[in-house]
Amino acid sequence: MSKEKGQQYFEMFTAWRDSMTDEAFASIVYASTGKLNKGQIKKLSGVSAEALKNNTQVKTALNQLEADLRKRGVLPRLTPTGTKSKSKTKLYDQSESKSREERMRIGFLEASNHDLKVKVAKLEAQVESLENRLAASSETLEAIDDLQVFRLCPAKS
């Protein structure tokens, strides 16, 4: 960002800040952090997201504005989330992305494992049922063989 563009964004921000009322500021508070909603600031002031993050003049003015609004009671105290985000920069943690993928994969595998266990239990029950029917059939065949019913029937020649 060039110095001229940075100065232009700072002037746009200060013009927007000066045009806002306390009620208007209160309406754009991001409730979970207790800070002003940067998306709304970007829309209303015309300042880019990059300028809100990287332009030191704009960042300082925004931090000062939030501090002043807190002193006047317009903004609530910072929540723990807001304090944490203000105190340090956010670093990308690649291991968290991998661990999230790993948790999803493990969940999928556990669900598949459960489904397979249910199928195995059903198949084992079917096998047992078929074995019982086979045993009953073989007992019937043995009984018929003992009676020699088939030997008494005339054979076709």
N, C-alpha and C positions, 0 to 999 in steps of 0.2 A: 504494500500500500504506500503510495507516495505521500510526502509530507503535506502537499496541497490537499489531497483527498482526505487525509487524516484530519487536517484542520477543518475542512468542510463538514466532515461527520461530527466533529466536536461542536461546531457551531449549530448544526442541525439538532444535536442532542440538547444543547443548552436552551435553544429556542423552544423545543418541545417541553423541556422541564419547566421553563418559566410560564408556559401557557397552561399547564395542568393545575387543577385544584386538588386539595387534600382528598376530596371524595373520589375524584377521578383516579388518583393514585391508589386509594383503598380498593377500587374496583378491579385493579390488575395485579393484586397480590397473589402469588403462587402459594396456596394454603399449606402444602406439605413442607415447604422450607421456610415460609415467612418472609420471602424475598419478592421483589417485583418480578413479574413474568417477562422474561427477556423476549419471548415471541411477540407479546403485545407491544413491548417497547419498540421492537423492530418495525412492527406494522405502523404504529402511531407516529413514530419519529422519522421514519425513512432511513434510519441508520442500519447498516448491514450487520449481520450476525458476526462477521469477521471483525468489524470495528468494535462491537461490544466485547469481544473476547480479547482482541490484540491491541487496540488503540489505547495506550496508557492514559491519555487525557480523558477519553470517554470512560474507561474503567474506573479511574479515580473519581470522576464526577458522579458516576453511578453509585459507587460505594459511599461517597459523601452524602448523596441524596438519600440513600437508604438509611444511613445513620441519622440524618436530620429528621426523616419521617418517623423513625423509631422514637427519637427524643420527644417529638410532638404527639406521639401516641397514634399516628396514622397507621404505621406498620406494627404488627405484633413482634414480640421477641423472637429471635431466631430459634427455630426448632433444632433438635440435635442433628437432623439431616442437613439443615442449612448451615449450621456451625461447622459441620464436618466438611461440606463442600467448599466453604469459604476458607478453611484453614489450610488446605493442601490441594495441589493439583491432582487431577485424576490420571492415573497411569493405566495403560491397557495391560490387563493381566491375561496372557494367552492361556495360561494353565486353567483359568476359570472357564474359558470357552471349551477347552478339551474336557474338563471335568463335567460340564453340563452335557456335552455330547456323550460322555461315558455313562452318566446317570440315565440318559434317555435310552442308550443301547442296553444297559443292564435291565432297565424296566421292560423293554421289549423282549429280551431274552427270558426274563422271569415269567412274563405272560405266556410266551410260547411254551416254556417248560411246563407251566401249569396246564395249558391246553393239552399238551402231549400226555401228561400224567392222567388226565381225565379220559382221554381216548384209550390209553393202555388199560385203565381199570375197566372200561366198557368191554374192550376186546377180551380181557381175561375172564369177565363174567360170561361172555358169549361162548368162549372156549369151554368153560366149566359146564355150561348148559348143554352144549353139544356132546361133551364127553359123557354126561349123565344119560342123554338120549341114546348115545351109542351103546353104553353099558346096558341100558334097558332093552335095546334092540337085540344085542348079542345074547342076553338072557332068554329072550323070546325065541330066538333061533335055536338056542341049545334045548329049550323045552320042546320045540317042535321036532327037532332031531331026535330027542329022547323018545318021543311018541312014534317015531318012524312013519309019520304021515306021508312023506314024500316017497317012501319006498313002497307003500301000498298002492300008489296010483299006477295005473297001467302005463307003460311006456309006449310011446308011439314008435312004430318002426317003419 
